[in-house]
Amino acid sequence: MAITARDLMTTEVETVAPDDEISEVLTRLAREKFNGFPVTEDGKLVGIVTQHDLVHIFQPSDRTLWIPIGFPPFLESIEYGFDLSWDGLDTSLGLVKNARKPIREIMTEDVVTVTPDDELDRILDLLADAESDINRLPVLENDVLVGIIARQDVIRAIRDQRRSSN
């Protein structure tokens, strides 16, 4: 019997609304054991927001300074990178500037989803795609969010299946 999304998904899905403030979502995320929320409006999935999305808005543009260090005649030098982008002032300013903005401004709108009947191979293909870097898959049935699958859910299912076959 093939494993499907229905077998893997968690049905109690915590979501956020597009108009929820970034600071509220960041606070909720800090309390949870997962790192993202589907964004729903009137029961419909309109986006997804991840820990990466939230952290990214507080990190200013990359200001890494690369300095070559070596001895004359500099035939072999080593480059050291000094990350100047996370000083306290920039982070504080980013927090103040973005905290009250709605989550819709940073959420990903083009969400990769599956249906409850999608099989494990399709789910593995989506989660293993290095270019997409997906950690969770919302499960939609008739355009309604009915569950979510995290990478850990898939790993657990494969482990359990292997143990039961031994």
C-alpha positions in Angstrom: 0.0 0.0 0.0 1.4 3.4 -1.0 2.0 6.1 1.5 0.0 9.3 0.6 -0.1 12.8 1.8 -3.2 11.9 3.8 -1.1 9.4 5.8 1.7 11.9 6.5 -0.1 15.2 7.1 -0.8 16.9 10.4 -4.5 18.1 10.3 -4.3 20.7 13.0 -2.5 23.4 11.1 -1.6 26.7 12.8 -2.0 29.6 10.3 -1.7 33.3 10.2 -3.7 35.9 8.3 -2.2 38.2 5.6 -2.9 41.3 7.8 -1.3 39.9 10.9 1.6 42.1 11.9 5.1 40.8 11.4 5.9 41.3 15.1 2.9 39.1 16.1 3.9 36.3 13.7 7.5 36.5 14.9 6.4 36.2 18.5 4.2 33.2 17.7 7.0 31.5 15.7 9.4 31.9 18.6 6.9 29.9 20.8 6.5 27.0 18.3 8.6 24.0 17.4 8.2 24.6 13.7 9.5 27.3 11.4 6.7 28.6 9.3 3.0 29.3 8.9 0.6 28.9 6.0 -1.1 32.2 5.4 -4.9 31.9 4.9 -7.7 34.3 4.2 -11.3 33.1 4.3 -10.1 29.5 4.6 -8.1 29.8 1.4 -4.3 29.5 1.2 -2.9 32.7 0.0 0.8 32.3 1.0 3.4 30.9 3.4 5.7 32.7 5.7 8.9 31.1 7.0 11.5 31.8 9.7 13.8 32.7 6.8 11.4 35.3 5.5 11.1 36.9 8.9 14.9 36.9 9.7 15.7 38.2 6.2 13.8 41.5 6.7 15.9 42.3 9.8 19.2 41.8 8.1 20.2 44.7 6.0 21.8 44.3 2.6 25.0 42.3 2.6 28.0 44.4 3.6 30.6 41.7 4.0 34.1 43.2 3.7 36.7 40.8 2.2 40.3 41.6 3.2 43.2 39.7 1.7 45.8 39.0 4.3 49.2 37.6 3.5 52.9 38.2 3.6 54.9 39.9 0.8 55.1 39.1 -2.0 51.4 38.0 -1.5 51.8 34.9 -3.5 49.5 33.1 -1.1 47.0 35.2 0.7 44.0 34.2 2.6 40.8 36.2 2.4 38.9 36.9 5.6 35.3 38.0 5.5 34.0 40.5 8.1 30.2 40.5 8.3 29.2 44.0 9.1 25.5 43.4 8.5 24.3 42.4 11.9 25.4 45.2 14.2 22.9 46.0 16.9 21.8 49.3 15.5 20.8 47.9 12.1 18.9 45.1 13.7 17.0 47.4 16.0 16.2 49.8 13.2 15.0 46.9 11.1 12.8 45.6 13.9 11.2 49.0 14.5 10.7 49.7 10.8 9.1 46.4 10.0 7.4 45.2 13.1 4.0 46.7 12.3 3.9 45.8 8.6 1.4 43.1 7.6 2.8 39.6 6.9 1.4 39.9 3.3 4.4 42.1 2.5 7.0 39.3 3.1 5.0 36.1 2.6 5.7 33.8 -0.4 2.6 33.8 -2.6 3.6 31.1 -5.0 3.2 28.1 -2.6 4.0 24.6 -3.6 1.2 22.3 -2.4 0.0 18.7 -2.6 -3.4 17.0 -2.4 -4.3 14.3 0.1 -3.9 11.6 -2.5 -0.5 12.6 -3.7 1.9 9.7 -3.1 5.2 9.7 -1.2 7.4 9.8 -4.3 5.9 13.1 -5.4 6.3 14.5 -1.9 9.9 13.3 -1.7 10.6 15.0 -5.1 9.2 18.3 -3.9 11.0 18.2 -0.5 14.3 17.1 -2.0 14.4 19.8 -4.7 17.5 21.8 -3.7 16.4 24.8 -5.8 13.1 25.2 -4.1 14.4 24.5 -0.6 10.9 23.5 0.8 10.6 22.4 4.4 6.8 22.0 4.5 4.0 21.2 2.1 0.5 22.5 2.6 -2.1 19.9 1.7 -5.1 21.3 -0.2 -8.4 19.6 -1.0 -10.8 21.6 -3.2 -8.6 24.6 -2.5 -9.1 24.3 1.2 -6.1 23.8 3.6 -6.7 20.4 5.2 -3.2 19.6 6.5 0.5 20.2 6.3 3.5 17.9 5.8 6.9 18.7 7.3 10.2 17.0 6.3 10.2 15.4 9.7 6.8 13.8 9.0 8.2 12.1 5.9 11.4 11.0 7.6 9.4 9.5 10.5 7.1 7.6 8.1 10.0 6.1 6.1 11.7 5.1 9.4 8.5 3.5 10.7 7.9 1.7 7.3 11.4 0.3 7.3 11.1 -0.9 10.9 7.9 -2.6 10.3 9.2 -4.4 7.2 12.2 -5.9 9.2 
